């Protein structure tokens, strides 16, 4: 459902079924306030894998993202979970399936991420880090400042700082 009152714009109940998965999205922009919720459940990775040149890719992806606050002081949360991931390169490949879980909190200036990759026999690799991430009000979008730093963190020690690659500078929404 789409609604407009003066300069305020919102929509809700937008849903898309994709294979065994489903995507729901709600958005509202009222003056300086914003609210966005995106939920994608059980999306099959095989279709995207074929498009990206990985015809044997398998697994499912679940994403939940929220954005709230105001244009000047936004905040958000992101959760990504993937199950039974395989990227087999050949028919005879016996690569194990992997799991991935990443959670992130955004304070309007940077996003802090924590996650883990799981494999066979309960093996786990943990990851954590933060990166600058800004909201651009016009056009509404998210950008990474060119002078930004990605700060990976390894458990028990501080990792070196690396400049973000130029391919990761800006994402815009319409």
NORLIN-V754490 format. One record per backbone hydrogen bond with DSSP energy under -1.0 kcal/mol. NH is the residue of the N-H (numbers start at 1). CO is the residue of the C=O. E is the energy in kcal/mol with one decimal. If there is no record, write none. Layout:
<<NH;CO;E> <NH;CO;E>>
This chain:
<<3;10;-3.1> <5;8;-1.7> <8;5;-2.4> <9;29;-2.5> <10;3;-2.4> <11;27;-2.9> <12;1;-2.2> <14;25;-1.1> <16;23;-2.5> <18;21;-2.3> <21;18;-2.6> <22;41;-1.8> <23;16;-2.9> <24;39;-3.3> <25;14;-2.0> <26;37;-2.5> <27;11;-2.5> <28;35;-2.6> <29;9;-3.2> <30;33;-2.3> <33;30;-2.5> <34;69;-2.3> <35;28;-2.4> <36;67;-2.6> <37;26;-2.6> <38;65;-2.7> <39;24;-2.8> <40;63;-3.1> <41;22;-2.8> <43;61;-2.8> <45;59;-2.3> <49;45;-2.6> <50;46;-2.1> <51;47;-1.6> <52;48;-1.8> <53;50;-1.1> <54;49;-3.9> <57;54;-1.8> <58;86;-2.1> <60;83;-1.9> <61;43;-2.1> <62;81;-3.0> <63;40;-2.8> <64;79;-2.4> <65;38;-2.8> <66;77;-2.5> <67;36;-2.4> <68;75;-2.9> <71;32;-2.4> <75;68;-2.0> <76;106;-2.1> <77;66;-1.8> <78;104;-2.5> <79;64;-2.4> <80;102;-3.0> <81;62;-2.8> <82;100;-2.9> <83;60;-2.4> <85;98;-2.9> <86;58;-1.8> <93;90;-1.1> <98;85;-2.1> <99;118;-2.3> <100;82;-2.2> <101;116;-2.3> <102;80;-2.8> <103;114;-3.2> <104;78;-2.9> <105;112;-2.0> <106;76;-2.7> <107;110;-1.9> <111;131;-2.8> <112;105;-2.6> <113;129;-3.4> <114;103;-2.5> <115;127;-2.7> <116;101;-2.3> <117;125;-2.6> <118;99;-2.3> <119;123;-2.3> <123;120;-2.5> <125;117;-2.5> <127;115;-2.7> <129;113;-2.1> <130;151;-1.4> <131;111;-1.8> <133;109;-2.3> <134;143;-3.3> <136;141;-3.0> <141;136;-1.9> <142;171;-2.9> <143;134;-2.9> <144;169;-4.5> <148;145;-2.1> <150;162;-2.5> <151;130;-3.1> <153;128;-3.2> <157;154;-2.1> <162;150;-1.9> <164;148;-1.0> <168;165;-1.8> <171;142;-3.2> <173;140;-1.5>>
